[in-house]
Amino acid sequence: MLLVGVGGAVGALGRYTVATIVEGDRFPLSTFLVNVVGSFLLGLVLFSDLGESVRLFVGVGVCGAFTTFSTFSVDTVRLVEDGHVWTAVVYALGNILVSVAAIGVAWFLTG
């Protein structure tokens, strides 16, 4: 539990840092970036033989707190509410497709 908790604190601080550095007026770039980077990192951890402790700290803790599906969902709805339907579609599909591709790259690099 300690590994997951400390990892979660690291991930949450990383998420907050990205959100304060990366701005996106019409496109939620910070959420997009953390989801793609977090997916890649999670893929590296899960497809590598780094051990259970690393999986718990980085995979569950850091990546669990760093990435954010709920913010992604809210951002998508807000884009629609603001009349940016096509941006919402691109954002939603892009988030899913690029995040899955990032996992695929991690799988390829560790295979």
C-alpha positions in Angstrom: 0.0 0.0 0.0 2.9 2.3 0.7 4.3 1.9 -2.8 0.9 2.7 -4.4 0.3 5.7 -2.0 3.7 7.3 -2.6 3.4 6.5 -6.4 0.0 8.1 -6.4 1.4 11.3 -4.7 4.1 11.5 -7.4 1.6 11.0 -10.2 -0.8 13.6 -8.8 2.0 16.1 -8.5 3.1 15.3 -12.0 -0.4 15.7 -13.3 -0.8 19.1 -11.5 2.6 20.3 -12.9 1.6 19.4 -16.4 -1.7 21.2 -16.0 0.0 24.4 -14.8 2.6 24.4 -17.5 0.6 23.3 -20.6 -2.2 25.5 -21.5 -5.0 24.8 -24.0 -7.6 27.4 -24.7 -9.7 25.4 -27.2 -8.1 22.0 -26.8 -7.4 20.3 -23.5 -3.8 19.6 -24.3 -2.6 18.9 -20.8 -5.1 16.0 -20.3 -4.3 14.6 -23.7 -0.5 14.7 -22.9 -0.8 13.0 -19.5 -3.0 10.3 -20.9 -0.7 9.5 -23.8 2.5 9.7 -21.7 0.9 7.8 -18.9 -0.3 5.1 -21.3 3.2 4.7 -22.7 4.8 4.6 -19.2 2.2 2.0 -18.0 2.9 -0.1 -21.1 6.6 0.0 -20.4 6.1 -1.1 -16.9 3.6 -3.9 -17.7 5.5 -5.3 -20.6 8.9 -5.2 -18.9 10.0 -7.7 -16.3 10.6 -5.0 -13.6 9.0 -6.8 -10.7 5.9 -6.4 -8.6 7.2 -3.5 -6.6 7.8 -1.4 -9.7 4.4 -2.4 -11.2 2.7 -1.2 -8.0 4.6 2.0 -7.6 4.7 3.2 -11.2 1.8 1.3 -12.8 -0.8 1.5 -10.1 0.4 4.5 -8.1 2.1 7.0 -10.5 0.2 6.2 -13.7 -3.1 5.8 -11.8 -2.9 9.3 -10.4 -1.1 10.9 -13.4 -3.6 9.8 -16.1 -7.2 10.9 -15.9 -10.2 9.4 -17.6 -12.6 11.5 -15.6 -11.1 14.8 -16.7 -10.9 13.6 -20.3 -14.7 12.8 -20.1 -15.5 16.2 -18.6 -13.3 18.0 -21.2 -15.1 16.2 -24.0 -18.6 17.2 -22.7 -17.5 20.8 -22.2 -16.2 21.1 -25.7 -19.6 19.9 -27.0 -21.4 22.3 -24.6 -19.2 25.2 -25.9 -20.3 24.3 -29.5 -16.9 22.7 -30.5 -18.4 19.4 -31.5 -15.7 18.5 -34.1 -12.9 19.4 -31.6 -14.7 17.1 -29.1 -14.7 14.3 -31.6 -11.1 14.8 -32.5 -10.1 15.1 -28.9 -12.0 11.9 -27.8 -10.9 9.8 -30.7 -7.3 11.2 -30.5 -7.1 10.5 -26.8 -8.1 6.9 -27.3 -6.2 6.1 -30.5 -2.9 7.8 -29.5 -3.0 6.4 -26.0 -3.5 2.9 -27.4 -0.8 3.5 -29.9 1.5 4.6 -27.1 0.9 1.3 -25.3 1.7 -0.4 -28.6 5.0 1.4 -28.9 5.9 0.4 -25.4 5.0 -3.2 -26.2 7.2 -3.0 -29.3 10.1 -1.5 -27.4 10.0 -4.0 -24.6 9.3 -7.1 -26.9 
